[in-house]
């Protein structure tokens, strides 16, 4: 694919904005959660579904979206996904109740699943020079990351000045801009390959993720012996096992497991899981703690994280370019280490802390760590596989990051609820029975979100102390996983630079397994 520099720039802008909107909706809603809870009375379980429902369908359909794009045209798949995403965003903004909102979020995720894998695959096909490709991927990662990191700030302003509904309606003008830019984007697909979609794999993937996540989210509220919880967990786990068996045996798998024979591809996906677990796990609980426990506004809970967004914007393109020149291992080791240091600093955060003196500088440190990690990680994913499989490789890596988010939010939700309630019970032993009962009532209603609405000042302090302990454990877990990501990168990532790429295909044997020796398959 040979395009003019101007056409390449317009294509890059379109891909950044399209995928950025999808990433934005992964985080922009977080600061609105306390207000949605007060308006619709959802509790922690309902709030988890607003976030996890979106991530669930996004993860479940990502590989299918990538496969459809690879086979029938990535631009076509993206256009369909963008339009569906826009309609679902309007439905979210107009939601009259919790069930409507959750359903609309599920539909948003499906639309987004057809946008993200195509955006990175089109960039890879558009920029053929290794160093230019590394710079383009770094720019994409920086701006796409900025949209997800700026989400708390934008969401906070919209919630405080307008309504939580505008957190979703803001997507409409952004999507209109994407549709205008898409006219400049060239089509990209794998020509000559047999057109066949793995519907069995797609169905099993949706059932496996859906059943498992439903059980994890509803388990604490409904009880782990509840028949629906047990059934959903069992069905989900069985579906995941059958999915793996099917993908090994089918002729045209949705997830080519042969890709995992490539060392860098396997290693980078493990790093993706642990780093994004830390990122999404902390990102879900930070707004709840800052607003519900520290008593800060939605806007403040977003603004204090802006330094990380600014650093992502400035440094990610350079990190991607340098990783293309010198290799990714160094950056993927140092980045998570810096992120770990920043996260551990949050152990000093208390209900009466000044957010500008504590959160603001720590957000800069974690932002620096992410800036050095995300672009090299993404570049490693795309350079570690045959170009024919760039769409599905991008989709797999995105699925891994979304599964990390699902497990983090659902798993940490269970953990936080239990630790919070245990701490509250210990702190309530010396209280009068009527106050202890009131405290327990409010805690049960909040279901682990830390909301102290309806409590007198003396009990607010008790509630805050109990929730702070649970929040600090979240920080320890997330910091530990980020550190693990650094160690895995150092030990397992092969530091092959772009300049060492050979004209011949270094993945020929793997590619032959993936395409079943189809000599007609080639990237366009």
C-alpha positions in Angstrom: 0.0 0.0 0.0 1.6 3.2 -1.2 0.0 6.5 0.1 1.1 10.1 0.1 2.3 11.5 3.4 -0.9 13.6 3.7 -3.1 10.5 3.1 -1.1 8.7 5.8 -1.5 11.5 8.3 -5.3 11.7 7.7 -5.6 7.9 8.0 -3.6 8.1 11.3 -5.9 10.8 12.7 -9.0 8.9 11.7 -7.7 5.7 13.4 -6.7 7.6 16.6 -10.1 9.3 16.9 -12.1 6.1 16.2 -10.3 3.9 18.6 -9.9 6.7 21.1 -13.7 7.0 21.4 -13.9 3.3 22.3 -11.0 3.7 24.9 -12.6 6.9 26.2 -15.8 5.0 27.2 -13.7 2.5 29.2 -12.8 5.2 31.7 -15.0 8.3 31.2 -17.9 6.6 32.9 -15.9 5.9 36.1 -16.2 9.3 37.6 -19.9 9.3 36.9 -20.5 6.1 38.8 -21.3 7.7 42.2 -23.8 10.0 40.5 -25.4 7.2 38.5 -25.7 5.2 41.8 -27.4 8.1 43.5 -29.7 8.6 40.6 -30.6 5.0 39.7 -29.8 3.2 43.0 -27.6 0.5 41.5 -25.1 -0.5 44.3 -21.7 -1.9 43.6 -23.0 -4.8 41.6 -24.9 -2.5 39.2 -21.9 -0.2 38.9 -19.7 -3.1 38.1 -22.1 -4.1 35.3 -22.0 -0.6 33.8 -18.3 -0.9 33.5 -17.9 -4.7 33.0 -20.9 -5.1 30.7 -19.2 -2.8 28.2 -15.8 -4.4 28.6 -17.4 -7.9 28.4 -19.0 -7.5 25.0 -16.0 -5.6 23.8 -13.7 -8.4 24.7 -16.1 -11.2 23.6 -16.5 -9.8 20.0 -13.1 -8.3 19.5 -11.5 -11.3 17.8 -14.7 -11.8 15.6 -14.5 -8.1 14.7 -10.8 -8.5 13.8 -11.5 -11.6 11.7 -14.3 -10.0 9.8 -12.1 -7.0 9.1 -9.2 -9.1 7.9 -11.5 -11.1 5.6 -14.1 -8.6 4.3 -12.4 -5.3 4.8 -11.2 -3.5 7.9 -12.7 -0.1 6.8 -16.1 -1.7 6.2 -16.0 -3.4 9.6 -15.0 -0.1 11.3 -17.7 1.9 9.7 -20.4 -0.6 10.9 -18.9 -0.6 14.4 -18.7 3.2 14.6 -22.4 3.7 13.6 -23.5 1.0 16.1 -21.4 2.5 18.8 -23.0 5.9 18.2 -26.6 4.6 18.4 -25.8 2.7 21.6 -24.2 5.9 23.1 -27.5 7.8 22.5 -29.4 4.9 24.1 -27.1 5.2 27.2 -27.6 8.9 27.5 -31.4 8.5 27.4 -31.6 5.5 29.7 -34.6 5.8 32.0 -33.4 3.0 34.3 -30.5 0.7 35.3 -31.5 -2.2 33.1 -31.8 0.0 30.0 -28.4 1.5 30.8 -26.7 -1.8 31.2 -28.2 -3.2 28.0 -27.1 -0.1 26.0 -23.5 -0.5 27.5 -23.5 -4.1 26.2 -24.4 -2.9 22.7 -21.7 -0.2 22.9 -19.1 -2.9 23.5 -20.2 -4.9 20.5 -19.9 -1.8 18.3 -16.5 -1.0 19.7 -15.3 -4.5 19.0 -15.4 -3.8 15.3 -13.5 -0.6 15.6 -10.4 -1.2 17.7 -8.6 -4.2 15.9 -9.2 -2.6 12.5 -7.6 0.7 13.5 -4.3 -0.7 14.5 -4.2 -3.1 11.5 -4.9 -0.3 9.1 -2.0 1.7 10.6 0.3 -1.3 10.2 -0.7 -1.7 6.6 -0.4 2.1 5.9 3.1 2.6 7.3 5.4 0.1 5.8 8.7 1.6 6.9 9.6 0.1 10.3 10.7 3.3 12.0 7.7 5.3 10.6 5.4 2.4 11.7 6.9 2.5 15.2 6.4 6.3 15.4 2.8 6.0 14.0 1.9 3.2 16.5 3.5 5.3 19.3 1.4 8.3 18.2 -1.7 6.1 18.1 -1.0 4.6 21.5 -0.3 8.1 23.0 -3.4 9.7 21.7 -5.6 6.7 22.2 -4.2 6.4 25.7 -4.8 10.1 26.3 -8.5 9.7 25.5 -8.8 6.9 28.1 -6.7 8.9 30.7 -8.5 12.2 30.0 -11.8 10.4 30.5 -11.9 11.1 34.3 -11.3 14.8 33.7 -13.9 15.2 30.9 -16.4 13.0 32.8 -15.9 14.9 36.0 -16.6 18.3 34.2 -19.7 16.9 32.5 -21.1 15.3 35.6 -20.6 18.4 37.8 -21.8 21.0 35.2 -24.4 19.1 33.2 -25.4 15.5 33.9 -23.9 12.0 34.0 -25.9 11.4 30.8 -23.6 13.7 28.8 -20.7 11.3 29.5 -22.3 9.2 26.8 -23.9 11.8 24.6 -20.5 13.5 24.1 -19.7 10.6 21.7 -22.1 11.7 19.1 -20.1 14.7 17.7 -16.9 12.8 18.0 -18.4 9.9 15.9 -19.6 12.4 13.3 -16.0 13.6 12.9 -14.8 10.1 12.5 -17.3 9.4 9.7 -16.1 12.4 7.8 -12.4 11.4 8.2 -13.1 7.8 7.1 -13.5 8.9 3.5 -9.7 9.4 3.4 -9.0 5.9 4.8 -8.0 3.2 2.3 -9.5 -0.2 2.5 -7.3 -3.0 3.9 -7.9 -6.7 4.0 -6.4 -10.1 3.3 -7.2 -11.0 -0.3 -7.3 -14.5 -1.7 -8.0 -16.2 1.6 -11.1 -18.3 2.0 -13.9 -16.3 3.6 -15.0 -18.2 6.6 -16.0 -17.0 10.0 -15.6 -19.1 13.1 -19.2 -18.7 14.5 -18.7 -21.7 16.9 -15.7 -20.0 18.4 -17.4 -16.6 18.6 -20.4 -18.1 20.4 -18.3 -20.1 22.8 -16.2 -17.0 23.6 -19.3 -14.9 24.4 -20.8 -17.6 26.6 -17.5 -18.3 28.3 -16.7 -14.7 29.2 -20.4 -13.8 29.9 -21.0 -16.7 32.2 -17.8 -16.3 34.2 -18.1 -12.6 34.6 -21.8 -12.8 35.6 -21.0 -15.3 38.3 -18.1 -13.2 39.7 -20.1 -10.0 39.8 -23.4 -11.4 41.2 -21.7 -13.9 43.6 -21.1 -11.4 46.5 -24.7 -10.0 46.4 -26.7 -13.2 45.6 -24.4 -15.6 47.5 -21.9 -18.1 46.2 -24.4 -21.0 46.7 -27.1 -19.3 44.6 -28.0 -21.7 41.8 -27.8 -19.0 39.1 -24.4 -17.9 40.2 -23.1 -21.5 40.3 -24.7 -22.4 36.9 -23.3 -19.3 35.2 -19.8 -20.0 36.5 -19.9 -23.6 35.5 -21.3 -22.8 32.0 -18.7 -20.1 31.6 -15.7 -22.3 32.5 -16.9 -25.2 30.4 -17.5 -22.9 27.4 -13.9 -21.5 27.7 -12.5 -25.1 27.8 -14.6 -26.1 24.8 -13.6 -22.9 23.0 -9.9 -23.8 23.3 -10.6 -27.4 22.0 -12.6 -26.0 19.0 -10.0 -23.4 18.1 -7.3 -26.2 17.9 -9.4 -28.4 15.6 -11.3 -26.0 13.3 -9.9 -25.2 9.8 -10.3 -21.5 10.1 -10.1 -20.6 13.9 -11.2 -17.2 15.1 -8.2 -17.3 17.4 -5.2 -18.9 15.6 -3.5 -20.6 18.6 -0.4 -21.1 16.5 0.4 -17.4 17.1 1.1 -18.2 20.7 4.1 -20.3 19.5 5.8 -17.0 18.8 7.7 -16.2 22.0 7.3 -12.4 21.9 3.6 -12.6 21.1 2.9 -14.9 24.1 5.1 -12.9 26.5 3.7 -9.6 25.5 0.1 -10.8 26.1 1.1 -12.0 29.6 2.6 -8.6 30.3 -0.6 -7.0 28.9 -2.7 -9.0 31.3 -0.9 -8.1 34.5 -0.3 -4.4 33.6 -3.8 -3.8 32.4 -5.2 -5.6 35.5 -3.3 -3.0 37.6 -4.5 -0.1 35.4 -8.2 -1.0 35.2 -8.4 -2.3 38.8 -7.0 0.9 40.2 -9.0 3.0 37.7 -12.3 1.6 38.8 -11.7 2.2 42.6 -9.9 5.5 42.4 -13.0 7.6 41.6 -15.1 5.8 44.2 -12.5 6.5 46.9 -11.8 10.1 45.9 -15.5 11.0 45.8 -17.2 8.7 48.3 -14.4 8.6 50.9 -12.5 11.8 50.5 -15.6 13.8 49.7 -14.1 15.4 46.5 -16.1 16.5 43.5 -16.2 14.5 40.2 -14.2 17.2 38.5 -11.4 17.1 41.1 -11.3 13.3 40.9 -10.6 13.7 37.2 -8.3 16.8 37.1 -5.8 15.3 39.6 -5.0 12.5 37.1 -4.3 14.9 34.2 -0.5 14.8 34.6 -0.5 11.2 33.5 -2.6 12.1 30.4 -0.2 14.9 29.4 2.9 12.7 29.8 1.2 10.0 27.7 0.5 12.5 24.9 4.1 13.9 24.9 6.2 10.7 25.5 4.3 7.8 23.9 5.3 8.7 20.2 9.0 8.9 21.2 8.8 5.7 23.2 7.3 3.9 20.2 9.9 5.3 17.9 12.8 4.4 20.2 11.4 0.9 20.7 11.3 0.4 17.0 15.0 1.4 16.8 16.4 -0.2 20.0 13.9 -2.9 20.9 11.0 -2.9 23.4 12.4 -5.0 26.3 14.1 -2.0 28.1 11.0 0.2 27.9 8.6 -2.6 28.9 10.8 -3.3 31.9 11.4 0.3 33.1 7.8 1.4 32.4 6.0 -1.0 34.7 8.7 -0.5 37.4 8.0 3.3 37.4 4.3 2.6 37.5 4.8 0.3 40.5 6.6 3.1 42.4 3.8 5.5 41.7 1.1 3.0 42.8 2.8 2.3 46.0 2.8 6.0 46.8 -1.0 5.8 47.0 -0.7 3.9 50.2 -0.2 7.3 51.9 -3.6 8.4 50.6 -6.1 9.0 53.5 -9.6 10.4 53.7 -8.3 13.8 54.7 -5.4 13.9 52.3 -5.0 16.9 50.0 -5.5 15.4 46.5 -3.4 18.1 44.9 -0.4 17.3 47.1 -0.7 13.5 47.0 -2.6 12.3 43.9 -1.3 14.9 41.4 2.4 14.0 41.7 1.8 10.3 41.9 -0.4 10.5 38.8 2.6 12.0 37.0 4.8 9.1 38.0 2.3 6.4 37.0 1.7 8.3 33.7 5.4 8.3 33.0 5.4 4.5 33.6 2.5 4.0 31.2 4.1 6.3 28.6 7.1 4.0 28.4 5.1 0.9 28.4 2.0 1.1 26.1 3.5 2.1 22.8 6.5 -0.4 22.9 4.0 -3.1 24.1 1.7 -2.4 21.1 4.6 -2.3 18.7 5.8 -5.7 20.0 2.4 -7.2 19.4 2.2 -6.0 15.8 5.9 -6.8 14.9 5.8 -10.3 16.4 3.2 -11.8 14.0 2.9 -12.2 10.2 1.4 -9.0 8.7 -1.5 -11.1 7.3 -2.6 -11.6 10.9 -2.2 -8.1 12.1 -5.9 -7.6 12.6 -6.5 -10.8 14.6 -3.3 -10.2 16.6 -4.4 -6.7 17.5 -7.8 -8.2 18.5 -6.3 -10.9 20.6 -4.1 -8.4 22.5 -7.1 -6.2 23.0 -9.1 -9.1 24.3 -6.4 -9.9 26.8 -6.4 -6.3 28.1 -10.2 -6.4 28.4 -10.2 -9.8 30.1 -7.7 -8.3 32.5 -10.1 -5.4 33.2 -13.0 -7.9 33.7 -11.1 -10.0 36.1 -9.7 -6.9 37.9 -13.1 -5.2 38.4 -15.0 -8.3 39.2 -12.3 -10.0 41.3 -11.3 -6.8 43.2 -14.9 -6.0 43.7 -15.4 -9.3 45.6 -12.2 -8.6 47.6 -13.0 -5.0 48.4 -16.6 -5.8 49.5 -15.4 -8.5 51.9 -12.5 -6.6 53.4 -14.6 -3.5 53.8 -17.4 -5.3 55.6 -15.0 -7.2 57.8 -13.2 -3.9 58.8 -16.6 -2.3 59.4 -17.7 -5.1 61.7 -14.5 -4.8 63.7 -14.8 -1.0 64.0 -18.5 -1.3 65.0 -18.0 -3.5 68.0 -17.6 -0.5 70.4 -20.5 1.5 68.9 -24.0 1.7 70.4 -26.3 -1.0 68.8 -28.4 1.6 66.9 -25.4 3.3 65.3 -23.8 -0.1 64.4 -27.1 -1.1 62.8 -27.3 2.1 60.8 -23.7 1.7 59.7 -24.3 -1.8 58.5 -27.5 -0.8 56.7 -25.7 1.9 54.7 -22.7 -0.5 54.0 -25.1 -3.2 52.7 -26.9 -0.6 50.5 -23.6 0.6 49.0 -22.5 -3.0 48.4 -18.9 -2.1 48.7 -18.8 1.2 46.9 -17.9 3.1 50.1 -20.9 5.5 49.7 -21.6 7.1 53.1 -24.7 9.0 52.1 -27.2 9.0 55.0 -24.6 8.7 57.8 -23.9 11.2 60.6 -20.4 12.7 60.7 -19.0 10.4 63.3 -20.1 7.3 61.4 -18.8 8.8 58.1 -15.3 8.7 59.6 -15.8 5.0 60.7 -17.0 4.1 57.2 -14.1 6.0 55.6 -11.5 4.2 57.8 -12.9 0.8 56.9 -13.0 1.6 53.1 -9.5 3.1 53.2 -8.0 -0.3 54.4 -9.8 -2.1 51.6 -8.6 0.5 49.0 -5.0 0.2 50.2 -5.1 -3.5 49.6 -6.2 -2.8 46.0 -3.1 -0.6 45.6 -0.8 -3.4 46.9 -2.3 -5.9 44.5 -2.1 -3.6 41.5 1.4 -2.6 42.3 2.5 -6.2 42.7 1.1 -7.1 39.3 2.7 -4.2 37.6 6.1 -5.2 39.1 5.5 -8.8 37.8 4.9 -7.3 34.3 8.4 -5.7 34.5 10.0 -9.0 35.5 8.3 -10.9 32.7 9.4 -8.3 30.1 13.0 -8.4 31.3 13.1 -12.2 31.2 11.0 -13.3 28.2 10.8 -10.4 25.7 13.3 -10.9 22.9 14.9 -7.6 22.2 14.8 -7.8 18.4 14.9 -4.2 16.9 13.0 -3.2 13.8 16.3 -2.6 12.1 17.0 -6.3 12.4 13.9 -7.2 10.5 14.8 -9.3 7.4 13.2 -8.9 4.0 12.1 -12.5 4.1 9.2 -13.5 6.4 10.7 -14.6 9.8 7.3 -16.2 10.7 6.9 -18.3 7.6 6.5 -21.6 9.5 4.0 -20.2 11.9 2.1 -18.4 9.1 1.9 -21.7 7.2 0.2 -23.3 10.2 -2.2 -20.4 10.6 -3.2 -20.2 6.9 -3.0 -23.9 6.3 -0.4 -23.4 3.6 -2.8 -21.3 1.5 -0.3 -19.6 -0.9 -2.9 -17.0 -2.0 -3.0 -15.3 1.4 -1.3 -11.9 1.4 -1.9 -8.6 3.2 -3.2 -5.6 1.3 
